[in-house]
Amino acid sequence: MTAEPGSYGAQLTEIRVHGIGDHEYYTSLGLPREKSLNAWVQVAEPPPLPGHRLRILNWSRSSRRRTSFLWYLAFPFTLANVAGRMEPGAALADPGSQRLLAGVVAVVGLLLTLSQLAWIVVLGETVLRSLPVPDFWVSALPLTAVGLMLAWLIFRYRTVIRNQSGRRGQLGATLVHGIVLFVAGVLVTLFPPAQLPHAGWPSTDVPADGARLDAMALWIAVSTGGAFLAALLLSVRSAAASGQVGSARAPLAAAAALLAVAVPLMHAVTALLRLVIDNAVTYVAGLFALVPTPRNGTGILLAYDNPADPGDSRLDLFPFLVLIAVVAAIVAIAVVFVFAPGPGLPPLRGGKAARGRWWHSVAGSAPSLLPGIVPLAVVLALTATTTAAALGEGRLGGPWLALAILVLQIAGAFVVLVILLGQFRPLREVLGKVADVAGFWPVRDHPLAGSSYRDAAVAGIVQLVSRHSDGEVVLVAHSQGSALCAWMVAHRHGRTGSARLPHLVTAGAPLYSIYAQYFPAYFSPEVLDTVAGCTRSWTNFWRETDPVGSPVPGAENRLLPDRRSDGVVRGHSDYWTEPAIIEHVAGLAGKQA
């Protein structure tokens, strides 16, 4: 029977902290057991409530309000920010590797910033080319874009970076990005690349002016190639650490993968948005019989793009090249899984339990597999996209091109619906989970990265623990919540306002499988020892069908059964109603009597 509110006295207080995903308060009580009475009626058995004081901390609700469409548009910057935290730990104590990572992340970060500037200019040109506006408006686009981005940089620094923990060096990084933006804007204004006569690749035939440089296509090729080269440099450095185990080389390989994804992701998504904007502006201009001003010789990054000829721009077809790169990466992963020691290809039979154990094995083997997967994937992707561009250049046309453009227009509309309008809830939930993982790290390695929830969530945990300092406190954390609680204990345990150390219970924790493997400089063995030493007890529960849950050094690790009593395979979920965890927490409460 549950105790009445106010009757707890100095009993133990259980504080539950959820993991990634879109959570309401009641989800931390556990999933009810459902039973169908007939085809129209179901009955649910509510999850059990503990007899001690229970508090539920929810950081997902506020996080969802802040991860708006601007956060998702900033996601490429966030990937660079996360890559910058994948610093080698003590196992690979090499200052050269750390300097290489910092330099590569800085260079790719600047490529992303310049790419964002270029796309703002291109989007502006796409709109203005269909409107009867003076040529001066087009010429002013670069400096206008620079002004917008500088204003956003200043706003981000004043409202986000300056107010977060660990902001050392961020003013300098913000200034560097601002200076590079200003210089690039001035140069593009004074010397518009799209007005340069150029007959080679990539060029565009401009009526009455001849061949001109397809400047944006060239920048996409240069920036994407730069990101792939950066990924190869990190991969080579990771492979060169031959005396280290796979887990020691994994951070550099993982950072290489994120950087290789960030730049083409920005180009692909923005190219789809441009296609949608192009269609909308062309339709509106035709609806109101607007006669566009001739733009020959006034292009900035778009030498020529005929509104009546969909698909004449290389930018429209770039998302197909990204799709080819994704297929090449999947092939590389399959090849490594087949020939390297590890989990092998996924099981075709065995149901959810077999798939769960396979994913658990993948997570355990990933640190040793990534150093082989990343360089092979980058080389295959670069080869495949280059070959596709060379074979398709000037040869695409007819119904197949029209079908391709139709598919891209549908994809662009889908991007608008998901990112800008928040439709398609299942996909939004997936994107939200990705944001929860990436948002753990405050802004450091790119000033335009998405905001982090970590400082606020940790402050909330500290405040909640201090409120219940009249007795013992047990933190029960699931998945990402375990990372938040471990961070709080390791870095702010002395500021909780409680004279007693809390108990810590983690379930499905990625502390070792993800954080210790790929962020060893922040979740080192010493940090985990600090967590163990700053808690009265630390018990970690995990399952073999849980992809990320695993034993954690420093904790008392307990393996849970994979199936419920009704045969349901639980994997990474349903820890809140796990009898072993309920009994363990109740036992901690009983010890306080």
C-alpha positions in Angstrom: 0.0 0.0 0.0 1.3 3.5 -0.9 2.0 5.9 1.9 -0.1 9.0 2.2 1.5 12.3 1.1 3.2 14.0 4.1 3.6 10.8 6.1 7.1 9.9 4.9 9.0 11.8 7.6 12.7 11.2 7.0 12.2 8.2 4.7 14.2 7.5 1.6 13.2 9.6 -1.5 13.3 7.9 -4.9 14.0 10.3 -7.8 13.4 8.9 -11.2 15.2 10.3 -14.2 14.1 9.1 -17.7 16.1 8.5 -20.8 15.9 9.8 -24.4 12.6 10.3 -26.1 9.4 12.3 -25.8 8.4 11.6 -22.2 5.4 12.6 -20.2 5.5 12.4 -16.4 3.6 9.1 -16.2 6.1 7.2 -18.4 8.5 7.0 -15.5 6.0 5.0 -13.6 6.3 2.2 -16.1 4.1 0.7 -18.9 0.8 -0.7 -17.8 0.1 -4.4 -18.6 -2.7 -4.5 -21.1 -5.3 -7.2 -21.9 -8.0 -7.2 -24.5 -11.4 -8.2 -23.3 -12.8 -8.2 -26.8 -12.2 -6.5 -30.1 -13.5 -3.1 -28.8 -12.4 -3.0 -25.2 -9.0 -3.3 -23.4 -8.2 -3.2 -19.8 -4.9 -2.1 -18.3 -3.3 -2.9 -14.9 -1.6 0.2 -13.6 2.1 -0.1 -12.7 2.9 -0.4 -9.0 3.7 2.6 -6.9 6.4 2.5 -4.2 5.6 2.8 -0.5 8.3 5.5 0.0 8.4 9.1 -1.3 8.6 9.2 -5.1 9.6 12.2 -7.3 9.8 12.2 -11.1 12.2 14.5 -12.9 11.3 15.3 -16.5 13.7 17.1 -18.7 12.1 15.9 -22.0 9.2 18.4 -21.9 11.4 21.5 -21.8 13.9 19.9 -24.3 11.1 19.4 -26.8 10.1 23.1 -26.6 13.6 24.1 -27.4 14.4 21.6 -30.2 12.4 23.5 -32.7 13.0 23.6 -36.5 16.0 25.9 -35.9 17.6 23.2 -33.7 17.2 20.7 -36.5 18.6 23.1 -39.1 21.6 23.5 -36.8 22.1 19.7 -36.6 25.2 19.6 -38.9 26.9 22.1 -36.6 25.8 20.0 -33.6 27.5 16.9 -35.2 30.8 18.9 -35.4 30.3 19.9 -31.8 29.8 16.3 -30.7 32.8 15.2 -32.7 35.0 17.7 -30.9 34.3 15.9 -27.6 35.5 12.6 -28.9 39.0 13.3 -27.5 41.2 10.3 -26.9 41.5 9.3 -23.3 44.4 8.1 -21.2 44.5 4.8 -23.2 45.7 6.9 -26.2 47.6 9.6 -24.4 48.9 11.3 -27.5 48.9 15.1 -27.7 49.3 14.8 -31.5 46.0 13.0 -31.8 44.2 15.6 -29.7 45.7 18.5 -31.7 44.7 16.7 -35.0 41.1 16.2 -33.8 40.8 19.9 -32.7 42.3 21.1 -35.9 40.1 18.9 -38.1 37.0 19.8 -36.2 37.8 23.5 -36.5 38.3 23.2 -40.3 35.1 21.3 -40.9 33.3 23.7 -38.6 34.4 26.6 -40.8 33.4 24.6 -43.9 29.9 24.2 -42.4 29.7 27.9 -41.5 30.7 29.0 -45.0 28.3 26.4 -46.5 25.5 27.9 -44.5 26.4 31.4 -45.8 26.5 30.1 -49.4 23.1 28.5 -49.1 21.5 31.6 -47.7 22.8 33.5 -50.7 21.6 30.8 -53.1 18.2 30.7 -51.5 18.0 34.5 -51.9 19.0 34.2 -55.5 16.4 31.5 -56.1 13.7 33.9 -54.8 14.9 37.1 -56.5 15.4 35.6 -59.9 11.6 35.2 -60.4 10.8 38.7 -59.2 11.0 42.1 -60.8 13.5 43.6 -58.4 16.6 45.8 -59.1 20.0 44.1 -59.7 21.2 45.8 -56.6 19.1 43.4 -54.5 21.0 40.4 -55.9 24.4 42.1 -55.4 23.6 42.9 -51.8 22.7 39.2 -51.0 26.2 38.2 -49.6 26.5 41.1 -47.2 22.9 40.7 -46.2 23.5 37.0 -45.5 26.6 37.9 -43.5 24.7 40.4 -41.4 22.0 37.8 -40.6 24.6 35.2 -39.6 26.7 37.6 -37.5 23.5 38.7 -35.7 22.7 35.1 -35.0 26.3 34.4 -33.8 26.0 37.3 -31.4 22.6 36.2 -30.2 23.8 32.7 -29.7 26.8 33.8 -27.7 24.9 36.2 -25.5 21.9 33.8 -24.8 23.5 30.4 -24.9 27.3 30.1 -24.9 27.9 32.8 -22.3 25.5 31.2 -19.8 26.7 27.6 -20.0 29.4 25.8 -18.1 32.8 25.2 -19.6 32.7 28.2 -22.0 36.5 28.7 -21.9 37.7 29.8 -25.4 34.2 30.2 -26.9 34.5 33.9 -27.4 37.6 33.3 -29.5 35.9 30.6 -31.5 32.8 32.9 -32.1 35.1 35.7 -33.2 36.9 33.4 -35.7 33.7 32.3 -37.3 32.5 35.9 -37.4 35.7 37.1 -39.1 35.7 34.3 -41.7 32.0 35.1 -42.5 32.7 38.8 -43.0 35.8 38.2 -45.2 34.0 35.6 -47.3 31.0 37.9 -47.7 33.2 40.8 -48.9 35.1 38.7 -51.3 32.0 37.1 -52.8 30.5 40.6 -53.2 33.5 42.1 -54.9 34.3 39.0 -57.0 31.0 37.1 -57.7 32.2 33.6 -58.6 29.2 32.8 -60.8 30.3 35.6 -63.2 33.6 34.0 -63.9 34.0 32.6 -67.5 34.6 28.9 -67.2 34.1 26.2 -69.8 35.2 23.2 -67.8 33.5 21.4 -64.9 31.4 22.6 -63.3 30.0 25.2 -65.7 26.6 26.5 -66.8 25.7 27.9 -70.2 24.2 31.4 -69.7 22.2 32.7 -72.6 24.1 35.5 -74.4 27.0 35.2 -72.0 28.5 31.8 -72.7 29.8 29.4 -70.1 30.0 30.6 -66.5 31.3 28.9 -63.4 28.7 26.9 -61.5 30.1 28.3 -58.2 27.7 26.6 -55.7 28.2 23.2 -57.3 32.0 23.7 -57.0 31.7 24.7 -53.4 29.6 21.6 -52.6 32.2 19.5 -54.2 35.1 21.2 -52.4 33.4 21.3 -48.9 32.2 17.7 -49.1 35.6 16.5 -50.3 37.2 18.5 -47.5 35.0 16.8 -45.0 35.8 13.3 -46.4 39.5 14.1 -46.4 39.2 15.2 -42.7 37.5 11.9 -42.0 40.2 10.0 -43.7 42.9 11.8 -41.8 41.3 10.9 -38.5 40.8 7.3 -39.6 44.4 7.0 -40.6 45.5 8.5 -37.3 43.2 6.0 -35.5 44.5 3.1 -37.5 48.1 4.2 -36.9 47.6 3.6 -33.2 48.4 -0.1 -33.8 49.5 -0.7 -30.3 46.1 0.3 -28.9 43.0 -1.8 -28.5 40.0 -1.0 -30.6 38.2 0.8 -27.9 41.2 3.3 -27.5 41.0 4.0 -31.3 37.3 4.3 -31.5 36.8 8.0 -30.5 38.8 9.3 -33.5 37.0 6.9 -35.9 33.6 7.9 -34.5 34.5 11.6 -34.8 35.5 10.9 -38.4 32.1 9.4 -39.1 30.2 12.4 -37.7 32.3 14.9 -39.7 31.9 12.9 -42.9 28.1 13.1 -42.4 27.7 16.7 -41.3 28.7 18.5 -44.5 26.8 16.4 -47.1 23.8 16.4 -44.7 23.6 20.2 -44.7 23.9 20.3 -48.5 21.3 17.6 -49.1 18.7 19.0 -46.8 19.1 22.6 -47.9 19.1 21.5 -51.6 15.7 19.9 -51.0 14.5 23.1 -49.3 15.7 25.2 -52.2 13.8 23.0 -54.6 10.6 23.5 -52.6 11.2 27.3 -52.4 11.9 27.4 -56.2 8.6 25.7 -57.0 6.7 28.0 -54.6 8.2 31.2 -55.9 7.8 30.2 -59.5 4.1 29.4 -58.9 3.5 32.7 -57.1 5.3 34.7 -59.8 3.2 33.0 -62.5 0.0 33.5 -60.5 0.5 37.2 -60.2 2.0 37.6 -63.7 5.3 38.9 -62.3 7.9 39.4 -65.0 11.4 38.8 -63.6 14.2 41.2 -64.3 16.9 39.7 -66.7 19.8 38.5 -64.5 22.5 37.8 -67.1 25.9 38.7 -65.6 24.6 39.4 -62.1 24.7 36.0 -60.5 26.5 35.5 -57.2 26.7 31.8 -56.8 24.0 30.8 -59.3 25.2 31.6 -62.7 21.9 30.6 -64.4 18.9 28.6 -63.3 15.9 28.6 -65.6 12.6 28.5 -63.6 10.8 26.8 -66.5 13.4 23.9 -66.6 13.3 21.9 -63.4 16.4 19.8 -62.9 18.7 22.1 -64.9 20.7 22.9 -61.8 23.2 20.4 -60.3 22.0 21.5 -56.9 18.6 19.8 -57.5 20.2 16.4 -58.1 22.8 16.5 -55.2 20.5 14.6 -52.8 20.7 11.7 -55.1 24.5 11.7 -54.7 24.0 11.7 -51.0 21.7 8.7 -51.3 24.4 6.9 -53.3 26.9 7.7 -50.6 24.6 6.3 -48.0 24.3 3.0 -50.0 28.1 2.9 -50.3 28.4 3.3 -46.5 25.9 0.4 -45.9 27.9 -1.8 -48.3 31.1 -0.9 -46.3 29.4 -1.8 -43.1 28.2 -5.1 -44.5 31.6 -6.0 -45.8 33.3 -5.4 -42.4 30.6 -7.3 -40.6 31.1 -10.3 -42.8 34.9 -10.5 -42.8 35.9 -9.0 -39.4 35.5 -10.8 -36.1 32.3 -9.6 -34.4 28.5 -10.0 -34.5 28.2 -10.8 -38.3 25.2 -9.9 -40.3 21.8 -9.5 -38.5 19.9 -12.7 -37.8 17.0 -13.6 -40.1 15.2 -15.6 -37.5 14.9 -15.7 -33.7 12.5 -12.8 -33.2 13.0 -9.8 -31.1 15.2 -11.5 -28.6 17.7 -12.6 -31.2 17.7 -9.1 -32.8 18.2 -7.5 -29.4 21.2 -9.7 -28.6 22.6 -9.0 -32.0 22.3 -5.2 -31.5 23.9 -5.6 -28.0 26.8 -7.4 -29.7 27.1 -4.7 -32.3 27.4 -2.1 -29.6 30.0 -4.1 -27.8 32.0 -4.7 -31.1 31.6 -1.2 -32.6 34.7 0.3 -31.0 36.9 -2.4 -32.7 34.9 -2.3 -36.0 34.6 1.4 -36.5 38.3 2.0 -37.4 37.8 -0.4 -40.3 34.3 0.7 -41.3 34.9 4.5 -41.5 37.8 4.7 -44.0 36.2 2.0 -46.2 32.9 3.8 -46.2 34.5 7.2 -47.0 36.5 5.8 -49.9 33.5 3.9 -51.3 31.2 6.9 -50.9 33.7 9.2 -52.6 34.3 6.8 -55.5 30.6 6.1 -56.0 29.5 9.7 -56.0 32.3 10.8 -58.2 31.5 8.0 -60.7 27.8 8.8 -60.6 28.5 12.5 -61.2 30.9 11.8 -64.1 28.6 9.3 -65.8 25.4 11.4 -65.3 26.8 14.8 -66.3 25.1 16.0 -69.4 23.4 12.6 -70.0 20.3 12.9 -67.8 17.0 13.8 -69.5 13.7 12.6 -70.6 11.1 10.9 -68.4 13.7 9.5 -66.0 14.9 13.0 -65.1 11.4 14.2 -64.7 10.7 11.2 -62.4 13.8 12.0 -60.4 12.8 15.6 -60.0 9.3 14.5 -58.9 10.8 12.2 -56.2 13.1 15.1 -55.0 10.2 17.5 -54.8 8.2 15.0 -52.7 11.3 14.5 -50.5 11.6 18.3 -50.2 8.0 18.7 -49.2 8.5 15.9 -46.6 11.5 17.8 -45.2 9.4 20.9 -44.9 6.5 19.0 -43.2 8.8 17.3 -40.7 11.3 20.0 -39.8 9.4 23.2 -40.3 5.8 22.1 -39.6 6.4 19.3 -37.1 4.4 16.7 -38.9 4.9 12.9 -39.1 5.1 12.2 -35.4 7.1 8.9 -35.6 9.9 10.5 -37.5 9.8 13.5 -35.2 10.2 11.1 -32.3 13.3 9.6 -33.9 14.8 13.1 -34.6 14.0 14.0 -31.0 15.9 11.0 -29.7 18.9 11.9 -31.8 18.7 15.5 -30.5 18.6 14.1 -26.9 21.9 12.2 -27.5 23.7 15.1 -29.3 22.3 17.7 -26.9 24.1 16.3 -23.9 27.2 18.3 -24.9 27.1 22.1 -24.4 28.2 24.3 -27.3 31.9 24.4 -27.6 33.4 23.3 -31.0 30.9 25.2 -33.1 29.1 28.4 -32.0 26.0 27.6 -34.0 25.5 24.1 -32.6 22.2 23.2 -31.0 21.7 24.2 -27.4 22.4 21.6 -24.7 20.0 20.6 -21.9 22.7 19.1 -19.7 23.4 22.0 -17.4 19.7 22.7 -16.7 18.9 19.0 -16.2 21.9 18.5 -13.8 20.9 21.7 -11.9 17.4 20.3 -11.6 18.7 17.0 -10.1 20.9 18.9 -7.7 18.0 21.1 -6.6 15.7 18.1 -6.2 18.2 16.2 -4.1 18.8 19.2 -1.9 15.0 19.6 -1.3 14.9 16.1 0.2 18.0 16.3 2.3 16.0 15.3 5.4 16.6 11.7 4.6 18.3 9.3 2.2 18.0 9.8 -1.6 18.2 7.2 -4.3 18.6 8.3 -7.9 17.0 5.8 -10.3 18.1 6.6 -13.8 17.2 4.9 -17.1 19.4 5.2 -20.2 20.4 8.8 -20.9 19.2 9.7 -17.4 22.1 7.6 -16.0 24.6 9.8 -17.9 23.0 12.9 -16.3 23.0 11.5 -12.8 26.6 10.2 -13.2 27.7 13.6 -14.4 26.0 15.3 -11.5 27.5 12.9 -9.0 31.0 13.2 -10.4 31.0 17.0 -10.9 28.5 18.5 -8.5 28.2 16.0 -5.6 29.5 18.5 -3.1 26.8 21.1 -4.0 23.6 19.1 -3.5 22.9 20.6 -0.1 22.7 17.1 1.4 25.1 15.9 4.1 24.5 12.3 2.9 25.6 10.8 -0.4 22.8 9.5 -2.6 22.3 6.0 -3.7 22.5 5.5 -7.5 20.6 2.9 -9.5 21.1 2.9 -13.2 19.3 0.7 -15.8 20.0 0.3 -19.5 22.9 2.7 -18.9 25.1 3.7 -21.9 27.8 4.9 -19.5 30.3 2.3 -20.7 28.9 1.1 -24.1 28.8 4.7 -25.5 30.2 7.4 -23.2 33.3 5.6 -21.9 34.0 4.2 -25.3 33.6 7.3 -27.5 34.1 10.1 -24.9 36.9 8.7 -22.8 38.2 12.1 -21.8 35.0 12.9 -20.0 33.9 9.4 -18.8 37.3 7.9 -18.0 37.8 5.1 -15.4 38.8 7.8 -12.9 35.5 9.6 -13.4 33.5 6.4 -13.0 35.5 5.6 -9.8 34.5 9.1 -8.6 30.9 8.3 -9.2 31.2 5.1 -7.3 33.0 6.9 -4.4 30.5 9.7 -4.2 27.5 7.5 -3.8 26.4 5.3 -0.9 25.8 2.5 -3.3 25.7 2.1 -7.1 23.8 -0.7 -8.7 23.6 -1.1 -12.4 21.0 -3.3 -14.1 21.2 -4.4 -17.7 19.9 -7.0 -20.1 21.5 -9.0 -22.9 18.8 -7.9 -25.3 19.4 -4.2 -24.5 21.4 -2.6 -27.3 23.2 0.0 -25.1 22.8 -1.3 -21.5 25.9 -3.1 -20.3 28.0 -3.6 -17.2 29.7 -0.4 -16.0 33.0 -0.4 -14.2 32.7 0.8 -10.6 29.1 -0.3 -10.2 27.6 -3.5 -8.8 26.3 -5.0 -12.0 23.2 -7.2 -12.1 22.0 -9.0 -15.2 18.2 -9.0 -15.6 16.1 -11.6 -17.5 15.2 -10.6 -21.0 11.5 -11.6 -20.9 8.6 -10.6 -18.7 6.5 -13.3 -17.0 4.1 -13.0 -20.0 6.9 -13.7 -22.5 7.4 -10.2 -23.8 11.0 -9.3 -24.7 11.8 -6.0 -23.0 15.2 -5.0 -24.4 15.9 -1.4 -23.5 12.4 -0.7 -22.1 10.2 -1.6 -19.1 12.9 -1.1 -16.5 10.6 0.9 -14.2 8.4 -2.1 -13.5 11.3 -4.6 -13.3 10.7 -6.6 -10.0 14.4 -6.8 -9.3 14.8 -3.0 -9.4 11.6 -2.4 -7.4 12.8 -4.9 -4.7 16.3 -3.4 -4.6 15.0 0.2 -4.1 12.5 -1.0 -1.5 15.3 -2.7 0.3 17.3 0.5 0.4 14.2 2.2 1.9 13.9 -0.6 4.4 17.4 -0.1 5.6 16.5 3.4 6.7 14.1 2.2 9.4 
